[in-house]
């Protein structure tokens, strides 16, 4: 499996866990309130996924343009 595939899968799985945890916490008593720790976890998962996917896309973009220059 390629390194980029592992990065993409990891980012998607981590982001999905953050969204799932937030969704579950929203319906736990008291209903409609999300704990600060859950929001902090969601923030970290979004930051991780964004940085992994953003860096991957940037490197792919730069590498494709570098091949055209040669």
TIVO-2410 file (N, C-alpha, C; in nm, 3 decimals):
# residues 70
REC num residu      c1      c2      c3 atome chaine
REC   1      X   0.085  -0.117   0.000     N      A
REC   1      X   0.000   0.000   0.000    CA      A
REC   1      X   0.090   0.124   0.000     C      A
REC   2      X   0.054   0.220  -0.080     N      A
REC   2      X   0.135   0.340  -0.091    CA      A
REC   2      X   0.123   0.425   0.035     C      A
REC   3      X   0.225   0.504   0.059     N      A
REC   3      X   0.228   0.590   0.177    CA      A
REC   3      X   0.114   0.691   0.172     C      A
REC   4      X   0.084   0.746   0.055     N      A
REC   4      X  -0.023   0.845   0.044    CA      A
REC   4      X  -0.161   0.784   0.073     C      A
REC   5      X  -0.179   0.657   0.036     N      A
REC   5      X  -0.305   0.590   0.065    CA      A
REC   5      X  -0.324   0.570   0.214     C      A
REC   6      X  -0.217   0.534   0.282     N      A
REC   6      X  -0.223   0.517   0.427    CA      A
REC   6      X  -0.254   0.649   0.495     C      A
REC   7      X  -0.192   0.757   0.448     N      A
REC   7      X  -0.218   0.889   0.506    CA      A
REC   7      X  -0.362   0.930   0.486     C      A
REC   8      X  -0.414   0.910   0.367     N      A
REC   8      X  -0.552   0.948   0.338    CA      A
REC   8      X  -0.650   0.866   0.421     C      A
REC   9      X  -0.629   0.737   0.430     N      A
REC   9      X  -0.718   0.651   0.508    CA      A
REC   9      X  -0.713   0.688   0.655     C      A
REC  10      X  -0.593   0.713   0.707     N      A
REC  10      X  -0.578   0.752   0.847    CA      A
REC  10      X  -0.650   0.883   0.875     C      A
REC  11      X  -0.634   0.981   0.787     N      A
REC  11      X  -0.700   1.109   0.807    CA      A
REC  11      X  -0.851   1.096   0.806     C      A
REC  12      X  -0.904   1.015   0.716     N      A
REC  12      X  -1.049   0.996   0.707    CA      A
REC  12      X  -1.102   0.922   0.829     C      A
REC  13      X  -1.031   0.820   0.875     N      A
REC  13      X  -1.075   0.745   0.992    CA      A
REC  13      X  -1.074   0.832   1.117     C      A
REC  14      X  -0.967   0.908   1.135     N      A
REC  14      X  -0.958   0.996   1.253    CA      A
REC  14      X  -1.068   1.101   1.249     C      A
REC  15      X  -1.093   1.159   1.133     N      A
REC  15      X  -1.199   1.258   1.121    CA      A
REC  15      X  -1.336   1.196   1.146     C      A
REC  16      X  -1.357   1.075   1.099     N      A
REC  16      X  -1.484   1.006   1.122    CA      A
REC  16      X  -1.505   0.978   1.271     C      A
REC  17      X  -1.399   0.942   1.343     N      A
REC  17      X  -1.415   0.919   1.487    CA      A
REC  17      X  -1.451   1.048   1.560     C      A
REC  18      X  -1.393   1.159   1.517     N      A
REC  18      X  -1.426   1.288   1.579    CA      A
REC  18      X  -1.571   1.327   1.556     C      A
REC  19      X  -1.618   1.308   1.435     N      A
REC  19      X  -1.757   1.340   1.404    CA      A
REC  19      X  -1.852   1.246   1.476     C      A
REC  20      X  -1.819   1.118   1.481     N      A
REC  20      X  -1.904   1.020   1.549    CA      A
REC  20      X  -1.912   1.048   1.699     C      A
REC  21      X  -1.799   1.080   1.760     N      A
REC  21      X  -1.798   1.111   1.902    CA      A
REC  21      X  -1.881   1.235   1.933     C      A
REC  22      X  -1.871   1.335   1.848     N      A
REC  22      X  -1.951   1.457   1.866    CA      A
REC  22      X  -2.100   1.426   1.851     C      A
REC  23      X  -2.134   1.347   1.752     N      A
REC  23      X  -2.274   1.310   1.730    CA      A
REC  23      X  -2.329   1.232   1.849     C      A
REC  24      X  -2.251   1.138   1.901     N      A
REC  24      X  -2.295   1.059   2.017    CA      A
REC  24      X  -2.312   1.146   2.140     C      A
REC  25      X  -2.217   1.236   2.162     N      A
REC  25      X  -2.223   1.322   2.280    CA      A
REC  25      X  -2.340   1.420   2.273     C      A
REC  26      X  -2.381   1.458   2.153     N      A
REC  26      X  -2.492   1.552   2.139    CA      A
REC  26      X  -2.622   1.493   2.193     C      A
REC  27      X  -2.640   1.362   2.179     N      A
REC  27      X  -2.764   1.298   2.222    CA      A
REC  27      X  -2.755   1.237   2.362     C      A
REC  28      X  -2.640   1.242   2.426     N      A
REC  28      X  -2.629   1.197   2.565    CA      A
REC  28      X  -2.687   1.303   2.659     C      A
REC  29      X  -2.737   1.260   2.774     N      A
REC  29      X  -2.789   1.359   2.868    CA      A
REC  29      X  -2.678   1.449   2.920     C      A
REC  30      X  -2.696   1.575   2.938     N      A
REC  30      X  -2.812   1.655   2.897    CA      A
REC  30      X  -2.813   1.672   2.745     C      A
REC  31      X  -2.925   1.638   2.686     N      A
REC  31      X  -2.939   1.637   2.542    CA      A
REC  31      X  -2.916   1.777   2.483     C      A
REC  32      X  -2.842   1.783   2.374     N      A
REC  32      X  -2.819   1.909   2.306    CA      A
REC  32      X  -2.693   1.981   2.349     C      A
REC  33      X  -2.621   1.929   2.447     N      A
REC  33      X  -2.498   1.992   2.492    CA      A
REC  33      X  -2.380   1.902   2.455     C      A
REC  34      X  -2.276   1.964   2.406     N      A
REC  34      X  -2.155   1.890   2.371    CA      A
REC  34      X  -2.045   1.934   2.468     C      A
REC  35      X  -1.980   1.837   2.529     N      A
REC  35      X  -1.876   1.867   2.627    CA      A
REC  35      X  -1.757   1.935   2.561     C      A
REC  36      X  -1.689   2.017   2.637     N      A
REC  36      X  -1.574   2.090   2.585    CA      A
REC  36      X  -1.462   1.995   2.542     C      A
REC  37      X  -1.447   1.885   2.612     N      A
REC  37      X  -1.341   1.790   2.575    CA      A
REC  37      X  -1.371   1.723   2.441     C      A
REC  38      X  -1.498   1.700   2.412     N      A
REC  38      X  -1.536   1.640   2.284    CA      A
REC  38      X  -1.511   1.740   2.171     C      A
REC  39      X  -1.544   1.865   2.195     N      A
REC  39      X  -1.518   1.968   2.094    CA      A
REC  39      X  -1.368   1.986   2.072     C      A
REC  40      X  -1.291   1.972   2.180     N      A
REC  40      X  -1.146   1.981   2.167    CA      A
REC  40      X  -1.093   1.864   2.084     C      A
REC  41      X  -1.147   1.745   2.107     N      A
REC  41      X  -1.106   1.628   2.028    CA      A
REC  41      X  -1.143   1.647   1.881     C      A
REC  42      X  -1.263   1.699   1.856     N      A
REC  42      X  -1.305   1.725   1.718    CA      A
REC  42      X  -1.213   1.827   1.652     C      A
REC  43      X  -1.175   1.928   1.728     N      A
REC  43      X  -1.083   2.030   1.675    CA      A
REC  43      X  -0.949   1.967   1.637     C      A
REC  44      X  -0.898   1.880   1.720     N      A
REC  44      X  -0.771   1.814   1.691    CA      A
REC  44      X  -0.782   1.721   1.571     C      A
REC  45      X  -0.893   1.649   1.560     N      A
REC  45      X  -0.908   1.559   1.445    CA      A
REC  45      X  -0.920   1.638   1.315     C      A
REC  46      X  -0.992   1.750   1.319     N      A
REC  46      X  -1.005   1.832   1.199    CA      A
REC  46      X  -0.870   1.893   1.160     C      A
REC  47      X  -0.795   1.936   1.259     N      A
REC  47      X  -0.663   1.992   1.232    CA      A
REC  47      X  -0.570   1.886   1.173     C      A
REC  48      X  -0.572   1.765   1.231     N      A
REC  48      X  -0.489   1.656   1.181    CA      A
REC  48      X  -0.526   1.619   1.037     C      A
REC  49      X  -0.654   1.599   1.014     N      A
REC  49      X  -0.698   1.559   0.880    CA      A
REC  49      X  -0.669   1.669   0.777     C      A
REC  50      X  -0.693   1.792   0.816     N      A
REC  50      X  -0.665   1.903   0.724    CA      A
REC  50      X  -0.518   1.916   0.692     C      A
REC  51      X  -0.434   1.898   0.793     N      A
REC  51      X  -0.291   1.912   0.767    CA      A
REC  51      X  -0.238   1.795   0.686     C      A
REC  52      X  -0.283   1.674   0.714     N      A
REC  52      X  -0.236   1.558   0.638    CA      A
REC  52      X  -0.281   1.568   0.493     C      A
REC  53      X  -0.408   1.595   0.472     N      A
REC  53      X  -0.459   1.603   0.335    CA      A
REC  53      X  -0.407   1.726   0.262     C      A
REC  54      X  -0.393   1.836   0.333     N      A
REC  54      X  -0.342   1.957   0.271    CA      A
REC  54      X  -0.197   1.943   0.229     C      A
REC  55      X  -0.114   1.888   0.316     N      A
REC  55      X   0.027   1.868   0.282    CA      A
REC  55      X   0.040   1.768   0.168     C      A
REC  56      X  -0.040   1.661   0.173     N      A
REC  56      X  -0.036   1.561   0.066    CA      A
REC  56      X  -0.073   1.624  -0.068     C      A
REC  57      X  -0.180   1.703  -0.071     N      A
REC  57      X  -0.222   1.767  -0.195    CA      A
REC  57      X  -0.118   1.867  -0.244     C      A
REC  58      X  -0.057   1.941  -0.153     N      A
REC  58      X   0.046   2.038  -0.191    CA      A
REC  58      X   0.167   1.969  -0.252     C      A
REC  59      X   0.211   1.862  -0.189     N      A
REC  59      X   0.327   1.789  -0.241    CA      A
REC  59      X   0.294   1.727  -0.376     C      A
REC  60      X   0.176   1.669  -0.389     N      A
REC  60      X   0.136   1.613  -0.519    CA      A
REC  60      X   0.132   1.720  -0.627     C      A
REC  61      X   0.080   1.836  -0.594     N      A
REC  61      X   0.072   1.948  -0.689    CA      A
REC  61      X   0.211   1.993  -0.733     C      A
REC  62      X   0.300   2.010  -0.634     N      A
REC  62      X   0.436   2.056  -0.665    CA      A
REC  62      X   0.512   1.951  -0.747     C      A
REC  63      X   0.493   1.825  -0.715     N      A
REC  63      X   0.563   1.720  -0.787    CA      A
REC  63      X   0.513   1.710  -0.931     C      A
REC  64      X   0.385   1.728  -0.953     N      A
REC  64      X   0.333   1.720  -1.089    CA      A
REC  64      X   0.382   1.838  -1.173     C      A
REC  65      X   0.394   1.956  -1.112     N      A
REC  65      X   0.444   2.071  -1.187    CA      A
REC  65      X   0.595   2.062  -1.208     C      A
REC  66      X   0.666   1.997  -1.119     N      A
REC  66      X   0.810   1.982  -1.134    CA      A
REC  66      X   0.840   1.889  -1.251     C      A
REC  67      X   0.757   1.786  -1.273     N      A
REC  67      X   0.778   1.694  -1.384    CA      A
REC  67      X   0.756   1.765  -1.517     C      A
REC  68      X   0.662   1.861  -1.520     N      A
REC  68      X   0.634   1.934  -1.643    CA      A
REC  68      X   0.749   2.028  -1.679     C      A
REC  69      X   0.820   2.079  -1.579     N      A
REC  69      X   0.929   2.172  -1.602    CA      A
REC  69      X   1.052   2.104  -1.661     C      A
REC  70      X   1.069   1.975  -1.636     N      A
REC  70      X   1.189   1.904  -1.682    CA      A
REC  70      X   1.188   1.875  -1.828     C      A
***
